[in-house]
Every structure is written in structure tokens, then in C-alpha cells.
Amino acid sequence: MSEIHWEAPFCAESSNCFRLGVDAEGNGYIAVAGQEEHHLTDSRDALRALIQDIKAGKADHLL
């Protein structure tokens, strides 16, 4: 398994922090900050599509 390169955490009001990461094999990762060993894994393309859809407002109904 490749090393995961995690981004700095994204936090809402100093809590509920999530981290996004990628590896050299083209995988994308999402984890709760501090619990990176329990991550979700998918392709980097799937992670890109998720981020684009969130930015486009397709998850706003969850807020």
C-alpha cells in the first residue's frame, strides 16, 4: 500500500474536522481528523467528482 499524503484538516467551528488525502497509486481518501486509520478509499477521479459536486451545491440538502 502506498503512503497517503494527507492535506491539512478542514474544520467547521474548530470541530468536525475531515482530512482528504491521495497516494501515488491514484487513490483518494477521506477521514475524520485524528482517525486517519479508518478512512474511506476510492479513486482520485471519484474524490474529484465528489468535491466538484459539493462545490456545485448538490449536497446542500444535507445541511
PyMOL commands that place a pseudoatom at each C-alpha (Angstrom):
pseudoatom trace, name=CA, resn=MET, resi=1, chain=A, elem=C, hetatm=0, pos=[0.000, 0.000, 0.000]
pseudoatom trace, name=CA, resn=SER, resi=2, chain=A, elem=C, hetatm=0, pos=[1.301, 3.454, -0.923]
pseudoatom trace, name=CA, resn=GLU, resi=3, chain=A, elem=C, hetatm=0, pos=[1.825, 6.187, 1.611]
pseudoatom trace, name=CA, resn=ILE, resi=4, chain=A, elem=C, hetatm=0, pos=[-1.168, 8.507, 1.953]
pseudoatom trace, name=CA, resn=HIS, resi=5, chain=A, elem=C, hetatm=0, pos=[-0.357, 12.207, 1.618]
pseudoatom trace, name=CA, resn=TRP, resi=6, chain=A, elem=C, hetatm=0, pos=[-2.942, 13.943, 3.827]
pseudoatom trace, name=CA, resn=GLU, resi=7, chain=A, elem=C, hetatm=0, pos=[-3.975, 17.574, 3.387]
pseudoatom trace, name=CA, resn=ALA, resi=8, chain=A, elem=C, hetatm=0, pos=[-4.397, 19.840, 6.396]
pseudoatom trace, name=CA, resn=PRO, resi=9, chain=A, elem=C, hetatm=0, pos=[-7.748, 19.212, 8.136]
pseudoatom trace, name=CA, resn=PHE, resi=10, chain=A, elem=C, hetatm=0, pos=[-10.876, 21.050, 7.018]
pseudoatom trace, name=CA, resn=CYS, resi=11, chain=A, elem=C, hetatm=0, pos=[-12.735, 22.070, 10.169]
pseudoatom trace, name=CA, resn=ALA, resi=12, chain=A, elem=C, hetatm=0, pos=[-16.116, 23.645, 10.912]
pseudoatom trace, name=CA, resn=GLU, resi=13, chain=A, elem=C, hetatm=0, pos=[-16.134, 25.817, 14.027]
pseudoatom trace, name=CA, resn=SER, resi=14, chain=A, elem=C, hetatm=0, pos=[-12.973, 24.106, 15.367]
pseudoatom trace, name=CA, resn=SER, resi=15, chain=A, elem=C, hetatm=0, pos=[-14.628, 20.683, 15.374]
pseudoatom trace, name=CA, resn=ASN, resi=16, chain=A, elem=C, hetatm=0, pos=[-15.857, 18.082, 12.924]
pseudoatom trace, name=CA, resn=CYS, resi=17, chain=A, elem=C, hetatm=0, pos=[-12.539, 18.068, 11.075]
pseudoatom trace, name=CA, resn=PHE, resi=18, chain=A, elem=C, hetatm=0, pos=[-12.108, 15.996, 7.938]
pseudoatom trace, name=CA, resn=ARG, resi=19, chain=A, elem=C, hetatm=0, pos=[-8.945, 15.226, 6.012]
pseudoatom trace, name=CA, resn=LEU, resi=20, chain=A, elem=C, hetatm=0, pos=[-8.528, 14.475, 2.323]
pseudoatom trace, name=CA, resn=GLY, resi=21, chain=A, elem=C, hetatm=0, pos=[-5.560, 12.569, 1.001]
pseudoatom trace, name=CA, resn=VAL, resi=22, chain=A, elem=C, hetatm=0, pos=[-4.112, 10.937, -2.102]
pseudoatom trace, name=CA, resn=ASP, resi=23, chain=A, elem=C, hetatm=0, pos=[-1.476, 8.329, -2.807]
pseudoatom trace, name=CA, resn=ALA, resi=24, chain=A, elem=C, hetatm=0, pos=[0.893, 7.597, -5.691]
pseudoatom trace, name=CA, resn=GLU, resi=25, chain=A, elem=C, hetatm=0, pos=[-1.389, 4.820, -6.989]
pseudoatom trace, name=CA, resn=GLY, resi=26, chain=A, elem=C, hetatm=0, pos=[-4.234, 7.205, -7.869]
pseudoatom trace, name=CA, resn=ASN, resi=27, chain=A, elem=C, hetatm=0, pos=[-6.424, 6.620, -4.817]
pseudoatom trace, name=CA, resn=GLY, resi=28, chain=A, elem=C, hetatm=0, pos=[-8.297, 9.308, -2.915]
pseudoatom trace, name=CA, resn=TYR, resi=29, chain=A, elem=C, hetatm=0, pos=[-9.034, 9.181, 0.825]
pseudoatom trace, name=CA, resn=ILE, resi=30, chain=A, elem=C, hetatm=0, pos=[-11.402, 10.875, 3.277]
pseudoatom trace, name=CA, resn=ALA, resi=31, chain=A, elem=C, hetatm=0, pos=[-11.087, 10.530, 7.057]
pseudoatom trace, name=CA, resn=VAL, resi=32, chain=A, elem=C, hetatm=0, pos=[-12.053, 12.212, 10.291]
pseudoatom trace, name=CA, resn=ALA, resi=33, chain=A, elem=C, hetatm=0, pos=[-9.002, 14.102, 11.563]
pseudoatom trace, name=CA, resn=GLY, resi=34, chain=A, elem=C, hetatm=0, pos=[-7.221, 12.000, 14.163]
pseudoatom trace, name=CA, resn=GLN, resi=35, chain=A, elem=C, hetatm=0, pos=[-8.817, 8.798, 12.866]
pseudoatom trace, name=CA, resn=GLU, resi=36, chain=A, elem=C, hetatm=0, pos=[-6.997, 8.503, 9.549]
pseudoatom trace, name=CA, resn=GLU, resi=37, chain=A, elem=C, hetatm=0, pos=[-6.572, 4.744, 10.031]
pseudoatom trace, name=CA, resn=HIS, resi=38, chain=A, elem=C, hetatm=0, pos=[-10.364, 4.450, 9.470]
pseudoatom trace, name=CA, resn=HIS, resi=39, chain=A, elem=C, hetatm=0, pos=[-10.560, 6.102, 6.038]
pseudoatom trace, name=CA, resn=LEU, resi=40, chain=A, elem=C, hetatm=0, pos=[-12.820, 5.776, 3.024]
pseudoatom trace, name=CA, resn=THR, resi=41, chain=A, elem=C, hetatm=0, pos=[-10.994, 4.937, -0.177]
pseudoatom trace, name=CA, resn=ASP, resi=42, chain=A, elem=C, hetatm=0, pos=[-11.957, 5.448, -3.804]
pseudoatom trace, name=CA, resn=SER, resi=43, chain=A, elem=C, hetatm=0, pos=[-10.262, 6.602, -6.988]
pseudoatom trace, name=CA, resn=ARG, resi=44, chain=A, elem=C, hetatm=0, pos=[-8.792, 10.074, -7.235]
pseudoatom trace, name=CA, resn=ASP, resi=45, chain=A, elem=C, hetatm=0, pos=[-11.349, 10.727, -10.013]
pseudoatom trace, name=CA, resn=ALA, resi=46, chain=A, elem=C, hetatm=0, pos=[-14.194, 9.802, -7.639]
pseudoatom trace, name=CA, resn=LEU, resi=47, chain=A, elem=C, hetatm=0, pos=[-12.778, 12.156, -4.984]
pseudoatom trace, name=CA, resn=ARG, resi=48, chain=A, elem=C, hetatm=0, pos=[-12.527, 14.934, -7.599]
pseudoatom trace, name=CA, resn=ALA, resi=49, chain=A, elem=C, hetatm=0, pos=[-16.149, 14.354, -8.680]
pseudoatom trace, name=CA, resn=LEU, resi=50, chain=A, elem=C, hetatm=0, pos=[-17.336, 14.413, -5.051]
pseudoatom trace, name=CA, resn=ILE, resi=51, chain=A, elem=C, hetatm=0, pos=[-15.600, 17.726, -4.376]
pseudoatom trace, name=CA, resn=GLN, resi=52, chain=A, elem=C, hetatm=0, pos=[-16.938, 19.252, -7.588]
pseudoatom trace, name=CA, resn=ASP, resi=53, chain=A, elem=C, hetatm=0, pos=[-20.484, 18.118, -6.796]
pseudoatom trace, name=CA, resn=ILE, resi=54, chain=A, elem=C, hetatm=0, pos=[-20.279, 19.512, -3.256]
pseudoatom trace, name=CA, resn=LYS, resi=55, chain=A, elem=C, hetatm=0, pos=[-18.993, 22.828, -4.609]
pseudoatom trace, name=CA, resn=ALA, resi=56, chain=A, elem=C, hetatm=0, pos=[-21.874, 22.854, -7.127]
pseudoatom trace, name=CA, resn=GLY, resi=57, chain=A, elem=C, hetatm=0, pos=[-24.379, 22.580, -4.263]
pseudoatom trace, name=CA, resn=LYS, resi=58, chain=A, elem=C, hetatm=0, pos=[-25.523, 19.018, -4.887]
pseudoatom trace, name=CA, resn=ALA, resi=59, chain=A, elem=C, hetatm=0, pos=[-25.195, 18.178, -1.174]
pseudoatom trace, name=CA, resn=ASP, resi=60, chain=A, elem=C, hetatm=0, pos=[-26.771, 21.372, 0.181]
pseudoatom trace, name=CA, resn=HIS, resi=61, chain=A, elem=C, hetatm=0, pos=[-29.942, 19.478, 1.127]
pseudoatom trace, name=CA, resn=LEU, resi=62, chain=A, elem=C, hetatm=0, pos=[-27.871, 17.667, 3.773]
pseudoatom trace, name=CA, resn=LEU, resi=63, chain=A, elem=C, hetatm=0, pos=[-27.103, 20.903, 5.611]
for i in range(1, 63): cmd.bond("trace and resi %d" % i, "trace and resi %d" % (i + 1))
show_as sticks, trace
zoom trace
